[in-house]
Amino acid sequence: MFEADNSRMLTRWEVLRLQVGHKSEMVLLSDKAFCLTTHYVGRTIPCAGGECPLCETLPQRGLWYVAGAVNGRVMMVEFGGTSFSYLEQHAKLLHGGLKVGQVYRLSRQTVKRPTWSECIGVQEGCKPVDHFDLAKHVMALYRFPCPNPDEDLAAYDRRCHRLAFVRNKRAAELIADGKFQRV
């Protein structure tokens, strides 16, 4: 009776956030990162940009995402600012920048230390992930809607900013009313 249109559904990719004491290998599938400014209000939420109500009361935190193949599956790999800086500097200095197919060993030793990344080889024949595809998967992680079929990255960005503004305004009101504690 009711049938879903599977052609428009977005399958979620898993997220790799490297934990302390763990190591992993990743084959890079994107040539640039998708960066997102966030706030922490009991959970991480995207910043609404220039007129963000939360920017007045909460610090901002940048997160960088790249698409990578980990154990043969496409995943989003999340980096904090310093961690991504290490990855990018290593790639630019020794390998000519971020290139699809580079194999990285990722490790994290302590809570206060960023993720360390080292390029250990290159895998040929990797299919790159489109930047817009990476962006919509990252936004799905934060429960934002999929892009409309006729939207490009700029239009999708504007729509997500409007939605983030509404969500952040509500979070700021809860903080101001004392119903939610700042962290």
N, C-alpha and C positions, 0 to 999 in steps of 0.2 A: 504494500500500500504506500508507505513512505520510503523513498529512496534518497540517500544523500548523494550529492554531486561530488564524488571523490576527486575529480580533476581540480577542484579549487581548494581542496584541503591542504593544510601545511603540516607535514610530519615534523615532529620536534626532534631536534638533535640533542644528544646528551651534552652536558657541559663538563669539561675537565678543569677542576680547581685542585691544583696539586697540594696535597696535605703534607705536613711536616714528616720528614723521614721517608718519604716516598720518592720513587724515580719512575719516569715514564719516557717512552720514545714517541715522537710525533713526526709524521710526514706533513710538511706545510702544503696546504692546498689553496692558499690565498696569497696574493702578492702585496696586499696592504691590509692593515687592521681596520676594524670598525671600532671607533672609540665612542664612549658614552659617558657623560657626566652624570653622577648619581648622588643621592643623599641616603643616609641611613635613618629610618624612622621605624625601628623594630624589625624592619626588613629593608632591603635595598630597593629604591625606586628611582627611576630616571628623573633628572632635573628638567624643568620646563624651559630653561634658557634665560633670556634677558629679564623677563618680568616674573621670575619664579618666586613665589611667596616663601618657599623654604630657604632660599639663599640668605634671607635676612637673619635667620635663627640657627641654621645648621651648616656645617662645613660641607664642601663639595669633595667628591672623590672620583677620579677618573678611572674607568675600566676599559681595557682594550681586549678585543676578541679577534682571534684568527680562526680560520677553518683548518682543521688538521685531521689526518687519518691516524687514529690510535687503535692499535690491535685490529686493523683492517676496517674500522668503522669511521664514518665521517662524524666529527664532533666539533663543538665550539670549544676553544681553549681560552680560558679567561686569565688575563694578566692584570696585576696592579701596575701603577705607573713606573716604579723602579724596575719591576720584573720585565715589563715590555721594553723599557729602555735598554736593559742588558741584552735582550734578544735582538733588538734592532741594531744596536751598536756592534755586536758580534757579527751580524749578517753584513752590515755595511763595510766594516773594517776588513774582514777576511774573505767575504764571498760575494761582493758586489751588490748587496742589498737582499731583501726578502724575495725569494724566487720559489715558485711552485716546484715541489719535488725535493726540497732540502729536508734532510732528516735531522731532527734535533733531539738531544738527550736533555730532559728537564729534571731538575731535582730541587728539593727544598730541605734545608737542614734544620732550621729553627723557626719559631713563630715570628721572631722579629727580623729575620733575614728574608729577602725576596727570592723568588724562584730563579734558579740559575739555569741558563740554557747554553748549549754548545752544539754547533753544527758538526755532525759526525759523518756525513755523507750526502749523497744525492741519489734519489730514486727516479729513474727515467719513466716516461709514459704516464705521468700523473695528470688527471683531468682537473683543471683549476675550477674553483668555486667562484661564481660571480659575486662581486661586492654587494649588489642589491640583494642577492639570495642570502648572503651572510647577514645583512642588516635585518631582513624580515625574520630570520630565525632568532636573532638576538632579541628583537622586540617581542617575539612570541614568548620568550623566556620571562619577560616582565608583564605578560598578559595583555599585550597590545594587539589589536586586530591585524589581520593580514592586509597587505595592500590590495586595492581594487585592481581589476585587470587592466584598466587604462592608466594607472598611476605610474609615474617614474619615481626615482629616489627622492627628488626635491619635493614633489607633491606629497609623498608618503611621509617625509620628514615634517612638513607643515602640519599634516593631520595628527601625527604622533605628538607634536609639541602642544597642540590645542588640547588633546586628551590628557597629556601630562600636567598641563596647567590646571585643569579641573581637579585632577587627583591630588596635586600638591597643595592647591588652595584648601581642599578639605582636610588634608593632613595638618596644615598650618593652623586651621581653625581648631582642630582637636588639641593641638599642642597649646594654643593660646587659652583654651577653656580648661586646661589642666586635666583633660581626659586621657592624654597620652603623654608619657614622659619622654623628654629629649634624651638622646644617648650621645 
